Amino acid sequence: MTVEREHDTDLVRVITADHREVERLFRELESGQGTPEHRRALADHVIAELVRHSVAEEQFMYPAARKVLPGGDEVADHEIAEHAEAERVMKELEGLEPTDPRFDELLGELMREIRHHIEDEEEDLLPQLAARCSAEDLQELGRKVIAAKKVAPTRPHPAAPDRPPANLLLNPGTGLIDRLRDALSGRNR
């Protein structure tokens, strides 16, 4: 593995790259362009990305925050609570037709919540983790997040466990079921 490639697995880079991708999808949704079907597909794509990202953070980043940050339990609990609220909105959004007036309302709510969450993580949590974790630990955490996203659920499951060890055990199975549902329904990830 090259030095550049190793650098790309740094937790901070992995998380912020995900954030930039979600923001790109949000901007596309906000443009209002495309058919209702295209907007639905974009919303499904952003939901899948957000769910996978959140699951990976809950499995690895937040436990690291609990371990190394002063007040880490409170920080992680706050982030997990924000995930739970966003997941509730995603679950509501998932069942709506893009022509339903609530679709754009919920989409706007989701975007506001996620943008606030991203700002919190990038201005506070990630810099703290970068300051308190070794470069090797950040690389390892980044690799774990990347791997977790590959098997994570792609649909919101508000009642699913959000802390280890239960989430580490159940999320891969839920992810498999979601990917099968995605394939059978033609839903893109």
N, CA and C atoms as an extended XYZ file, in Angstrom:
567
Properties=species:S:1:pos:R:3:atomname:S:1:resname:S:1:resid:I:1 pbc="F F F"
N         0.855       -1.175        0.000 N   MET     1
C         0.000        0.000        0.000 CA  MET     1
C         0.903        1.239        0.000 C   MET     1
N         0.603        2.170       -0.869 N   THR     2
C         1.420        3.382       -0.941 CA  THR     2
C         1.097        4.318        0.212 C   THR     2
N         2.006        5.254        0.458 N   VAL     3
C         1.790        6.229        1.523 CA  VAL     3
C         0.521        7.029        1.251 C   VAL     3
N         0.328        7.451       -0.010 N   GLU     4
C        -0.877        8.212       -0.356 CA  GLU     4
C        -2.130        7.387       -0.060 C   GLU     4
N        -2.095        6.125       -0.418 N   ARG     5
C        -3.251        5.247       -0.201 CA  ARG     5
C        -3.521        5.071        1.288 C   ARG     5
N        -2.479        4.890        2.079 N   GLU     6
C        -2.653        4.768        3.520 CA  GLU     6
C        -3.249        6.036        4.095 C   GLU     6
N        -2.799        7.173        3.589 N   HIS     7
C        -3.284        8.461        4.079 CA  HIS     7
C        -4.783        8.593        3.836 C   HIS     7
N        -5.278        8.005        2.741 N   ASP     8
C        -6.692        8.085        2.403 CA  ASP     8
C        -7.577        7.321        3.376 C   ASP     8
N        -7.014        6.427        4.180 N   THR     9
C        -7.829        5.673        5.133 CA  THR     9
C        -7.878        6.328        6.501 C   THR     9
N        -7.238        7.462        6.660 N   ASP    10
C        -7.309        8.198        7.924 CA  ASP    10
C        -8.778        8.472        8.251 C   ASP    10
N        -9.201        8.208        9.487 N   LEU    11
C       -10.590        8.367        9.898 CA  LEU    11
C       -11.154        9.732        9.519 C   LEU    11
N       -10.408       10.781        9.778 N   VAL    12
C       -10.900       12.130        9.498 CA  VAL    12
C       -11.165       12.290        8.004 C   VAL    12
N       -10.255       11.804        7.172 N   ARG    13
C       -10.453       11.905        5.712 CA  ARG    13
C       -11.635       11.058        5.244 C   ARG    13
N       -11.776        9.871        5.802 N   VAL    14
C       -12.884        8.984        5.408 CA  VAL    14
C       -14.224        9.633        5.751 C   VAL    14
N       -14.339       10.131        6.961 N   ILE    15
C       -15.605       10.733        7.402 CA  ILE    15
C       -15.900       12.005        6.614 C   ILE    15
N       -14.905       12.870        6.428 N   THR    16
C       -15.166       14.117        5.707 CA  THR    16
C       -15.451       13.853        4.223 C   THR    16
N       -14.850       12.828        3.634 N   ALA    17
C       -15.174       12.478        2.241 CA  ALA    17
C       -16.643       12.054        2.132 C   ALA    17
N       -17.109       11.288        3.103 N   ASP    18
C       -18.531       10.910        3.129 CA  ASP    18
C       -19.406       12.162        3.240 C   ASP    18
N       -19.003       13.081        4.111 N   HIS    19
C       -19.774       14.313        4.286 CA  HIS    19
C       -19.865       15.103        2.981 C   HIS    19
N       -18.752       15.188        2.248 N   ARG    20
C       -18.766       15.926        0.979 CA  ARG    20
C       -19.694       15.251       -0.034 C   ARG    20
N       -19.713       13.922       -0.056 N   GLU    21
C       -20.588       13.207       -0.982 CA  GLU    21
C       -22.057       13.459       -0.635 C   GLU    21
N       -22.393       13.421        0.637 N   VAL    22
C       -23.770       13.686        1.054 CA  VAL    22
C       -24.161       15.117        0.684 C   VAL    22
N       -23.269       16.058        0.903 N   GLU    23
C       -23.558       17.450        0.556 CA  GLU    23
C       -23.765       17.590       -0.956 C   GLU    23
N       -22.989       16.877       -1.754 N   ARG    24
C       -23.170       16.915       -3.205 CA  ARG    24
C       -24.568       16.416       -3.583 C   ARG    24
N       -24.992       15.332       -2.959 N   LEU    25
C       -26.328       14.793       -3.221 CA  LEU    25
C       -27.414       15.773       -2.773 C   LEU    25
N       -27.205       16.405       -1.625 N   PHE    26
C       -28.162       17.413       -1.143 CA  PHE    26
C       -28.305       18.555       -2.160 C   PHE    26
N       -27.179       19.042       -2.664 N   ARG    27
C       -27.238       20.147       -3.640 CA  ARG    27
C       -28.007       19.726       -4.890 C   ARG    27
N       -27.801       18.484       -5.318 N   GLU    28
C       -28.526       17.996       -6.488 CA  GLU    28
C       -30.022       17.933       -6.200 C   GLU    28
N       -30.391       17.469       -5.016 N   LEU    29
C       -31.799       17.432       -4.643 CA  LEU    29
C       -32.379       18.844       -4.543 C   LEU    29
N       -31.608       19.769       -3.995 N   GLU    30
C       -32.079       21.141       -3.845 CA  GLU    30
C       -32.252       21.854       -5.183 C   GLU    30
N       -31.564       21.398       -6.201 N   SER    31
C       -31.669       22.042       -7.512 CA  SER    31
C       -33.082       21.917       -8.075 C   SER    31
N       -33.836       20.909       -7.596 N   GLY    32
C       -35.201       20.718       -8.060 CA  GLY    32
C       -35.296       20.171       -9.468 C   GLY    32
N       -34.169       19.861      -10.072 N   GLN    33
C       -34.168       19.359      -11.441 CA  GLN    33
C       -34.457       17.864      -11.452 C   GLN    33
N       -34.952       17.423      -12.567 N   GLY    34
C       -35.194       15.996      -12.744 CA  GLY    34
C       -36.649       15.634      -12.503 C   GLY    34
N       -36.973       14.453      -12.928 N   THR    35
C       -38.330       13.932      -12.774 CA  THR    35
C       -38.565       13.548      -11.314 C   THR    35
N       -39.823       13.371      -10.927 N   PRO    36
C       -40.088       12.866       -9.575 CA  PRO    36
C       -39.377       11.532       -9.308 C   PRO    36
N       -39.302       10.688      -10.317 N   GLU    37
C       -38.627        9.389      -10.150 CA  GLU    37
C       -37.140        9.574       -9.870 C   GLU    37
N       -36.531       10.557      -10.566 N   HIS    38
C       -35.112       10.844      -10.335 CA  HIS    38
C       -34.899       11.374       -8.918 C   HIS    38
N       -35.781       12.252       -8.464 N   ARG    39
C       -35.674       12.790       -7.101 CA  ARG    39
C       -35.842       11.668       -6.067 C   ARG    39
N       -36.753       10.732       -6.333 N   ARG    40
C       -36.939        9.597       -5.427 CA  ARG    40
C       -35.663        8.751       -5.380 C   ARG    40
N       -35.080        8.489       -6.561 N   ALA    41
C       -33.849        7.701       -6.622 CA  ALA    41
C       -32.714        8.411       -5.895 C   ALA    41
N       -32.626        9.734       -6.053 N   LEU    42
C       -31.596       10.502       -5.338 CA  LEU    42
C       -31.819       10.441       -3.829 C   LEU    42
N       -33.068       10.595       -3.416 N   ALA    43
C       -33.380       10.523       -1.983 CA  ALA    43
C       -33.028        9.138       -1.440 C   ALA    43
N       -33.360        8.094       -2.181 N   ASP    44
C       -33.009        6.733       -1.741 CA  ASP    44
C       -31.497        6.573       -1.632 C   ASP    44
N       -30.787        7.142       -2.595 N   HIS    45
C       -29.318        7.052       -2.581 CA  HIS    45
C       -28.745        7.773       -1.362 C   HIS    45
N       -29.229        8.974       -1.087 N   VAL    46
C       -28.707        9.721        0.061 CA  VAL    46
C       -29.071        9.009        1.366 C   VAL    46
N       -30.261        8.430        1.443 N   ILE    47
C       -30.648        7.676        2.642 CA  ILE    47
C       -29.702        6.491        2.839 C   ILE    47
N       -29.426        5.747        1.778 N   ALA    48
C       -28.514        4.600        1.890 CA  ALA    48
C       -27.134        5.052        2.351 C   ALA    48
N       -26.630        6.139        1.780 N   GLU    49
C       -25.315        6.647        2.174 CA  GLU    49
C       -25.306        7.083        3.636 C   GLU    49
N       -26.340        7.791        4.051 N   LEU    50
C       -26.405        8.262        5.437 CA  LEU    50
C       -26.515        7.107        6.419 C   LEU    50
N       -27.313        6.110        6.100 N   VAL    51
C       -27.462        4.964        7.002 CA  VAL    51
C       -26.139        4.221        7.131 C   VAL    51
N       -25.497        3.935        6.013 N   ARG    52
C       -24.207        3.219        6.056 CA  ARG    52
C       -23.168        4.010        6.850 C   ARG    52
N       -23.110        5.305        6.615 N   HIS    53
C       -22.162        6.188        7.306 CA  HIS    53
C       -22.447        6.185        8.816 C   HIS    53
N       -23.707        6.344        9.171 N   SER    54
C       -24.076        6.393       10.591 CA  SER    54
C       -23.754        5.094       11.312 C   SER    54
N       -24.075        3.986       10.666 N   VAL    55
C       -23.800        2.679       11.266 CA  VAL    55
C       -22.301        2.520       11.523 C   VAL    55
N       -21.485        2.883       10.555 N   ALA    56
C       -20.031        2.753       10.706 CA  ALA    56
C       -19.515        3.668       11.825 C   ALA    56
N       -20.038        4.885       11.904 N   GLU    57
C       -19.632        5.782       12.993 CA  GLU    57
C       -19.997        5.183       14.345 C   GLU    57
N       -21.216        4.637       14.444 N   GLU    58
C       -21.676        4.069       15.715 CA  GLU    58
C       -20.875        2.835       16.106 C   GLU    58
N       -20.391        2.092       15.121 N   GLN    59
C       -19.621        0.892       15.423 CA  GLN    59
C       -18.196        1.213       15.858 C   GLN    59
N       -17.589        2.255       15.289 N   PHE    60
C       -16.165        2.463       15.521 CA  PHE    60
C       -15.772        3.861       15.989 C   PHE    60
N       -16.314        4.911       15.385 N   MET    61
C       -15.870        6.254       15.756 CA  MET    61
C       -16.368        6.655       17.145 C   MET    61
N       -17.632        6.415       17.430 N   TYR    62
C       -18.151        6.835       18.729 CA  TYR    62
C       -17.568        6.021       19.887 C   TYR    62
N       -17.358        4.703       19.728 N   PRO    63
C       -16.651        4.007       20.801 CA  PRO    63
C       -15.240        4.567       21.033 C   PRO    63
N       -14.556        4.976       19.967 N   ALA    64
C       -13.233        5.593       20.126 CA  ALA    64
C       -13.361        6.910       20.880 C   ALA    64
N       -14.384        7.692       20.571 N   ALA    65
C       -14.604        8.959       21.273 CA  ALA    65
C       -14.865        8.700       22.754 C   ALA    65
N       -15.651        7.699       23.066 N   ARG    66
C       -15.924        7.346       24.471 CA  ARG    66
C       -14.625        7.017       25.207 C   ARG    66
N       -13.735        6.356       24.494 N   LYS    67
C       -12.493        5.875       25.110 CA  LYS    67
C       -11.461        6.982       25.299 C   LYS    67
N       -11.302        7.883       24.326 N   VAL    68
C       -10.157        8.804       24.363 CA  VAL    68
C       -10.501       10.252       24.695 C   VAL    68
N       -11.761       10.650       24.604 N   LEU    69
C       -12.092       12.055       24.837 CA  LEU    69
C       -12.582       12.291       26.255 C   LEU    69
N       -12.177       13.403       26.851 N   PRO    70
C       -12.806       13.776       28.122 CA  PRO    70
C       -14.287       14.051       27.833 C   PRO    70
N       -15.162       13.486       28.615 N   GLY    71
C       -16.588       13.638       28.350 CA  GLY    71
C       -17.021       12.889       27.108 C   GLY    71
N       -16.248       11.870       26.731 N   GLY    72
C       -16.521       11.119       25.508 CA  GLY    72
C       -17.881       10.441       25.486 C   GLY    72
N       -18.347        9.983       26.643 N   ASP    73
C       -19.672        9.358       26.687 CA  ASP    73
C       -20.753       10.352       26.288 C   ASP    73
N       -20.669       11.560       26.812 N   GLU    74
C       -21.672       12.585       26.490 CA  GLU    74
C       -21.600       12.965       25.015 C   GLU    74
N       -20.383       13.100       24.489 N   VAL    75
C       -20.212       13.435       23.075 CA  VAL    75
C       -20.842       12.352       22.202 C   VAL    75
N       -20.502       11.094       22.469 N   ALA    76
C       -21.028        9.986       21.674 CA  ALA    76
C       -22.542        9.883       21.808 C   ALA    76
N       -23.059       10.036       23.021 N   ASP    77
C       -24.505        9.963       23.226 CA  ASP    77
C       -25.229       11.055       22.442 C   ASP    77
N       -24.656       12.258       22.410 N   HIS    78
C       -25.248       13.367       21.653 CA  HIS    78
C       -25.283       13.036       20.158 C   HIS    78
N       -24.172       12.531       19.631 N   GLU    79
C       -24.104       12.189       18.210 CA  GLU    79
C       -25.094       11.076       17.866 C   GLU    79
N       -25.195       10.082       18.716 N   ILE    80
C       -26.116        8.965       18.486 CA  ILE    80
C       -27.564        9.454       18.536 C   ILE    80
N       -27.861       10.385       19.431 N   ALA    81
C       -29.215       10.957       19.492 CA  ALA    81
C       -29.544       11.693       18.193 C   ALA    81
N       -28.560       12.418       17.643 N   GLU    82
C       -28.783       13.089       16.357 CA  GLU    82
C       -29.012       12.072       15.243 C   GLU    82
N       -28.274       10.972       15.275 N   HIS    83
C       -28.489        9.910       14.286 CA  HIS    83
C       -29.915        9.369       14.395 C   HIS    83
N       -30.379        9.144       15.623 N   ALA    84
C       -31.713        8.575       15.835 CA  ALA    84
C       -32.790        9.493       15.258 C   ALA    84
N       -32.654       10.791       15.466 N   GLU    85
C       -33.632       11.733       14.931 CA  GLU    85
C       -33.595       11.727       13.402 C   GLU    85
N       -32.411       11.751       12.829 N   ALA    86
C       -32.293       11.719       11.367 CA  ALA    86
C       -32.868       10.414       10.822 C   ALA    86
N       -32.652        9.322       11.514 N   GLU    87
C       -33.164        8.035       11.051 CA  GLU    87
C       -34.690        8.010       11.078 C   GLU    87
N       -35.285        8.658       12.076 N   ARG    88
C       -36.743        8.768       12.134 CA  ARG    88
C       -37.260        9.512       10.896 C   ARG    88
N       -36.606       10.625       10.555 N   VAL    89
C       -37.008       11.408        9.384 CA  VAL    89
C       -36.814       10.580        8.111 C   VAL    89
N       -35.684        9.868        8.009 N   MET    90
C       -35.430        9.043        6.822 CA  MET    90
C       -36.492        7.959        6.667 C   MET    90
N       -36.912        7.369        7.780 N   LYS    91
C       -37.936        6.317        7.728 CA  LYS    91
C       -39.244        6.893        7.188 C   LYS    91
N       -39.627        8.088        7.649 N   GLU    92
C       -40.837        8.746        7.132 CA  GLU    92
C       -40.691        9.063        5.652 C   GLU    92
N       -39.546        9.582        5.292 N   LEU    93
C       -39.275        9.983        3.910 CA  LEU    93
C       -39.291        8.783        2.974 C   LEU    93
N       -38.792        7.670        3.463 N   GLU    94
C       -38.691        6.456        2.657 CA  GLU    94
C       -40.047        6.011        2.108 C   GLU    94
N       -41.113        6.236        2.847 N   GLY    95
C       -42.422        5.761        2.431 CA  GLY    95
C       -43.236        6.743        1.602 C   GLY    95
N       -42.681        7.904        1.287 N   LEU    96
C       -43.440        8.926        0.565 CA  LEU    96
C       -43.130        8.958       -0.925 C   LEU    96
N       -44.137        9.275       -1.695 N   GLU    97
C       -43.944        9.527       -3.115 CA  GLU    97
C       -43.307       10.905       -3.262 C   GLU    97
N       -42.449       11.111       -4.258 N   PRO    98
C       -41.788       12.408       -4.419 CA  PRO    98
C       -42.746       13.544       -4.769 C   PRO    98
N       -43.968       13.217       -5.165 N   THR    99
C       -44.965       14.248       -5.464 CA  THR    99
C       -45.771       14.644       -4.236 C   THR    99
N       -45.623       13.912       -3.143 N   ASP   100
C       -46.296       14.239       -1.886 CA  ASP   100
C       -45.659       15.507       -1.311 C   ASP   100
N       -46.452       16.485       -0.900 N   PRO   101
C       -45.885       17.719       -0.341 CA  PRO   101
C       -44.981       17.482        0.870 C   PRO   101
N       -45.244       16.423        1.620 N   ARG   102
C       -44.399       16.113        2.786 CA  ARG   102
C       -43.001       15.665        2.376 C   ARG   102
N       -42.849       15.167        1.149 N   PHE   103
C       -41.547       14.699        0.667 CA  PHE   103
C       -40.517       15.820        0.763 C   PHE   103
N       -40.809       16.970        0.163 N   ASP   104
C       -39.860       18.088        0.196 CA  ASP   104
C       -39.702       18.656        1.599 C   ASP   104
N       -40.782       18.659        2.373 N   GLU   105
C       -40.713       19.140        3.762 CA  GLU   105
C       -39.760       18.265        4.588 C   GLU   105
N       -39.934       16.959        4.495 N   LEU   106
C       -39.072       16.041        5.247 CA  LEU   106
C       -37.648       16.051        4.716 C   LEU   106
N       -37.504       16.172        3.418 N   LEU   107
C       -36.174       16.252        2.831 CA  LEU   107
C       -35.442       17.485        3.365 C   LEU   107
N       -36.135       18.613        3.440 N   GLY   108
C       -35.546       19.827        3.994 CA  GLY   108
C       -35.157       19.654        5.449 C   GLY   108
N       -36.021       19.000        6.217 N   GLU   109
C       -35.727       18.734        7.633 CA  GLU   109
C       -34.488       17.853        7.764 C   GLU   109
N       -34.425       16.805        6.948 N   LEU   110
C       -33.275       15.903        6.974 CA  LEU   110
C       -31.992       16.662        6.636 C   LEU   110
N       -32.031       17.479        5.611 N   MET   111
C       -30.838       18.226        5.207 CA  MET   111
C       -30.369       19.167        6.317 C   MET   111
N       -31.299       19.858        6.961 N   ARG   112
C       -30.917       20.752        8.070 CA  ARG   112
C       -30.266       19.961        9.201 C   ARG   112
N       -30.874       18.837        9.578 N   GLU   113
C       -30.334       18.019       10.669 CA  GLU   113
C       -28.946       17.480       10.324 C   GLU   113
N       -28.799       16.972        9.121 N   ILE   114
C       -27.522       16.374        8.725 CA  ILE   114
C       -26.449       17.453        8.595 C   ILE   114
N       -26.784       18.589        8.045 N   ARG   115
C       -25.794       19.667        7.940 CA  ARG   115
C       -25.333       20.131        9.312 C   ARG   115
N       -26.243       20.206       10.257 N   HIS   116
C       -25.866       20.563       11.634 CA  HIS   116
C       -24.941       19.484       12.215 C   HIS   116
N       -25.294       18.244       11.993 N   HIS   117
C       -24.502       17.115       12.493 CA  HIS   117
C       -23.091       17.131       11.889 C   HIS   117
N       -23.010       17.355       10.585 N   ILE   118
C       -21.712       17.417        9.906 CA  ILE   118
C       -20.866       18.547       10.484 C   ILE   118
N       -21.477       19.697       10.676 N   GLU   119
C       -20.749       20.843       11.240 CA  GLU   119
C       -20.207       20.512       12.628 C   GLU   119
N       -21.038       19.900       13.476 N   ASP   120
C       -20.593       19.487       14.819 CA  ASP   120
C       -19.394       18.549       14.737 C   ASP   120
N       -19.509       17.540       13.886 N   GLU   121
C       -18.422       16.562       13.790 CA  GLU   121
C       -17.144       17.193       13.261 C   GLU   121
N       -17.258       17.994       12.219 N   GLU   122
C       -16.058       18.541       11.589 CA  GLU   122
C       -15.410       19.651       12.402 C   GLU   122
N       -16.185       20.385       13.174 N   GLU   123
C       -15.613       21.474       13.964 CA  GLU   123
C       -15.195       21.044       15.366 C   GLU   123
N       -15.763       19.945       15.858 N   ASP   124
C       -15.491       19.570       17.246 CA  ASP   124
C       -14.958       18.138       17.381 C   ASP   124
N       -15.773       17.164       17.032 N   LEU   125
C       -15.417       15.767       17.289 CA  LEU   125
C       -14.186       15.302       16.516 C   LEU   125
N       -14.164       15.511       15.226 N   LEU   126
C       -13.029       15.020       14.430 CA  LEU   126
C       -11.706       15.678       14.833 C   LEU   126
N       -11.657       17.000       15.047 N   PRO   127
C       -10.391       17.584       15.507 CA  PRO   127
C        -9.940       17.024       16.864 C   PRO   127
N       -10.899       16.782       17.755 N   GLN   128
C       -10.530       16.202       19.052 CA  GLN   128
C        -9.964       14.791       18.895 C   GLN   128
N       -10.607       13.990       18.052 N   LEU   129
C       -10.090       12.639       17.826 CA  LEU   129
C        -8.712       12.689       17.171 C   LEU   129
N        -8.540       13.591       16.211 N   ALA   130
C        -7.240       13.723       15.540 CA  ALA   130
C        -6.151       14.111       16.532 C   ALA   130
N        -6.491       14.921       17.516 N   ALA   131
C        -5.515       15.369       18.510 CA  ALA   131
C        -5.198       14.288       19.540 C   ALA   131
N        -6.119       13.379       19.798 N   ARG   132
C        -5.944       12.412       20.883 CA  ARG   132
C        -5.631       10.990       20.429 C   ARG   132
N        -5.758       10.732       19.152 N   CYS   133
C        -5.455        9.391       18.627 CA  CYS   133
C        -4.143        9.448       17.838 C   CYS   133
N        -3.423        8.354       17.867 N   SER   134
C        -2.198        8.280       17.070 CA  SER   134
C        -2.568        8.171       15.595 C   SER   134
N        -1.612        8.457       14.732 N   ALA   135
C        -1.831        8.319       13.290 CA  ALA   135
C        -2.215        6.883       12.948 C   ALA   135
N        -1.582        5.929       13.628 N   GLU   136
C        -1.895        4.523       13.383 CA  GLU   136
C        -3.332        4.204       13.794 C   GLU   136
N        -3.746        4.735       14.938 N   ASP   137
C        -5.124        4.503       15.389 CA  ASP   137
C        -6.127        5.108       14.412 C   ASP   137
N        -5.827        6.303       13.913 N   LEU   138
C        -6.726        6.949       12.947 CA  LEU   138
C        -6.806        6.150       11.644 C   LEU   138
N        -5.674        5.581       11.222 N   GLN   139
C        -5.664        4.729       10.025 CA  GLN   139
C        -6.517        3.487       10.256 C   GLN   139
N        -6.329        2.853       11.392 N   GLU   140
C        -7.076        1.639       11.716 CA  GLU   140
C        -8.575        1.930       11.811 C   GLU   140
N        -8.934        3.018       12.475 N   LEU   141
C       -10.346        3.394       12.578 CA  LEU   141
C       -10.931        3.679       11.194 C   LEU   141
N       -10.183        4.362       10.363 N   GLY   142
C       -10.647        4.641        9.006 CA  GLY   142
C       -10.875        3.373        8.215 C   GLY   142
N        -9.951        2.428        8.323 N   ARG   143
C       -10.117        1.147        7.617 CA  ARG   143
C       -11.350        0.402        8.135 C   ARG   143
N       -11.578        0.444        9.428 N   LYS   144
C       -12.741       -0.231       10.010 CA  LYS   144
C       -14.046        0.415        9.531 C   LYS   144
N       -14.070        1.733        9.457 N   VAL   145
C       -15.259        2.442        8.977 CA  VAL   145
C       -15.532        2.067        7.525 C   VAL   145
N       -14.501        2.049        6.694 N   ILE   146
C       -14.661        1.679        5.281 CA  ILE   146
C       -15.221        0.260        5.172 C   ILE   146
N       -14.665       -0.657        5.937 N   ALA   147
C       -15.127       -2.053        5.897 CA  ALA   147
C       -16.563       -2.175        6.407 C   ALA   147
N       -16.888       -1.446        7.467 N   ALA   148
C       -18.241       -1.520        8.038 CA  ALA   148
C       -19.285       -1.020        7.052 C   ALA   148
N       -18.946        0.011        6.296 N   LYS   149
C       -19.897        0.563        5.334 CA  LYS   149
C       -20.244       -0.448        4.239 C   LYS   149
N       -19.320       -1.338        3.925 N   LYS   150
C       -19.553       -2.322        2.867 CA  LYS   150
C       -20.630       -3.336        3.242 C   LYS   150
N       -20.802       -3.600        4.528 N   VAL   151
C       -21.788       -4.592        4.969 CA  VAL   151
C       -22.934       -3.975        5.769 C   VAL   151
N       -22.946       -2.663        5.904 N   ALA   152
C       -23.945       -1.968        6.713 CA  ALA   152
C       -25.317       -1.977        6.044 C   ALA   152
N       -26.359       -1.797        6.842 N   PRO   153
C       -27.696       -1.623        6.279 CA  PRO   153
C       -27.737       -0.425        5.331 C   PRO   153
N       -28.709       -0.439        4.423 N   THR   154
C       -28.883        0.662        3.466 CA  THR   154
C       -30.226        1.363        3.662 C   THR   154
N       -30.987        0.904        4.630 N   ARG   155
C       -32.295        1.483        4.921 CA  ARG   155
C       -32.363        1.823        6.401 C   ARG   155
N       -33.164        2.828        6.748 N   PRO   156
C       -33.254        3.200        8.164 CA  PRO   156
C       -33.943        2.119        8.990 C   PRO   156
N       -33.395        1.860       10.164 N   HIS   157
C       -33.953        0.906       11.129 CA  HIS   157
C       -33.906        1.575       12.502 C   HIS   157
N       -34.872        2.470       12.773 N   PRO   158
C       -34.814        3.258       14.006 CA  PRO   158
C       -34.743        2.444       15.292 C   PRO   158
N       -35.267        1.236       15.294 N   ALA   159
C       -35.263        0.432       16.518 CA  ALA   159
C       -34.011       -0.431       16.667 C   ALA   159
N       -33.114       -0.403       15.694 N   ALA   160
C       -31.910       -1.243       15.740 CA  ALA   160
C       -30.949       -0.736       16.811 C   ALA   160
N       -30.147       -1.635       17.396 N   PRO   161
C       -29.171       -1.207       18.390 CA  PRO   161
C       -28.124       -0.269       17.779 C   PRO   161
N       -27.692        0.723       18.573 N   ASP   162
C       -26.720        1.691       18.066 CA  ASP   162
C       -25.409        1.690       18.839 C   ASP   162
N       -25.199        0.652       19.649 N   ARG   163
C       -23.963        0.549       20.430 CA  ARG   163
C       -23.408       -0.868       20.376 C   ARG   163
N       -22.062       -0.961       20.438 N   PRO   164
C       -21.449       -2.285       20.530 CA  PRO   164
C       -21.833       -2.940       21.856 C   PRO   164
N       -21.908       -4.218       21.921 N   PRO   165
C       -21.590       -5.183       20.879 CA  PRO   165
C       -22.784       -5.519       19.985 C   PRO   165
N       -24.001       -5.147       20.394 N   ALA   166
C       -25.192       -5.557       19.637 CA  ALA   166
C       -25.152       -5.067       18.194 C   ALA   166
N       -24.748       -3.808       17.969 N   ASN   167
C       -24.745       -3.312       16.589 CA  ASN   167
C       -23.689       -4.021       15.743 C   ASN   167
N       -22.581       -4.391       16.344 N   LEU   168
C       -21.541       -5.116       15.604 CA  LEU   168
C       -22.027       -6.498       15.169 C   LEU   168
N       -22.882       -7.094       15.968 N   LEU   169
C       -23.398       -8.427       15.663 CA  LEU   169
C       -24.568       -8.400       14.688 C   LEU   169
N       -25.474       -7.434       14.841 N   LEU   170
C       -26.714       -7.433       14.066 CA  LEU   170
C       -26.647       -6.659       12.752 C   LEU   170
N       -25.869       -5.586       12.682 N   ASN   171
C       -25.872       -4.750       11.484 CA  ASN   171
C       -25.457       -5.468       10.200 C   ASN   171
N       -24.452       -6.351       10.214 N   PRO   172
C       -24.122       -7.036        8.953 CA  PRO   172
C       -25.277       -7.884        8.410 C   PRO   172
N       -26.011       -8.558        9.286 N   GLY   173
C       -27.163       -9.348        8.829 CA  GLY   173
C       -28.269       -8.462        8.290 C   GLY   173
N       -28.525       -7.354        8.980 N   THR   174
C       -29.528       -6.404        8.516 CA  THR   174
C       -29.094       -5.815        7.176 C   THR   174
N       -27.800       -5.533        7.049 N   GLY   175
C       -27.272       -4.996        5.795 CA  GLY   175
C       -27.475       -5.963        4.639 C   GLY   175
N       -27.252       -7.247        4.888 N   LEU   176
C       -27.457       -8.254        3.854 CA  LEU   176
C       -28.917       -8.270        3.401 C   LEU   176
N       -29.821       -8.245        4.347 N   ILE   177
C       -31.251       -8.238        4.019 CA  ILE   177
C       -31.608       -6.976        3.229 C   ILE   177
N       -31.083       -5.818        3.656 N   ASP   178
C       -31.354       -4.571        2.929 CA  ASP   178
C       -30.832       -4.639        1.499 C   ASP   178
N       -29.636       -5.161        1.301 N   ARG   179
C       -29.073       -5.239       -0.047 CA  ARG   179
C       -29.881       -6.193       -0.931 C   ARG   179
N       -30.407       -7.275       -0.329 N   LEU   180
C       -31.289       -8.173       -1.083 CA  LEU   180
C       -32.576       -7.451       -1.469 C   LEU   180
N       -33.156       -6.707       -0.528 N   ARG   181
C       -34.366       -5.923       -0.825 CA  ARG   181
C       -34.073       -4.891       -1.910 C   ARG   181
N       -32.911       -4.242       -1.823 N   ASP   182
C       -32.534       -3.242       -2.830 CA  ASP   182
C       -32.453       -3.893       -4.211 C   ASP   182
N       -31.819       -5.053       -4.282 N   ALA   183
C       -31.660       -5.737       -5.563 CA  ALA   183
C       -33.014       -6.166       -6.133 C   ALA   183
N       -33.874       -6.709       -5.283 N   LEU   184
C       -35.172       -7.162       -5.757 CA  LEU   184
C       -36.086       -6.017       -6.178 C   LEU   184
N       -35.949       -4.877       -5.498 N   SER   185
C       -36.820       -3.735       -5.820 CA  SER   185
C       -36.236       -2.834       -6.909 C   SER   185
N       -34.959       -3.051       -7.256 N   GLY   186
C       -34.312       -2.182       -8.232 CA  GLY   186
C       -33.817       -0.880       -7.636 C   GLY   186
N       -33.854       -0.773       -6.325 N   ARG   187
C       -33.383        0.441       -5.650 CA  ARG   187
C       -31.866        0.490       -5.723 C   ARG   187
N       -31.338        1.603       -6.187 N   ASN   188
C       -29.884        1.777       -6.263 CA  ASN   188
C       -29.335        2.157       -4.910 C   ASN   188
N       -28.123        1.696       -4.609 N   ARG   189
C       -27.443        2.094       -3.374 CA  ARG   189
C       -26.556        3.222       -3.656 C   ARG   189
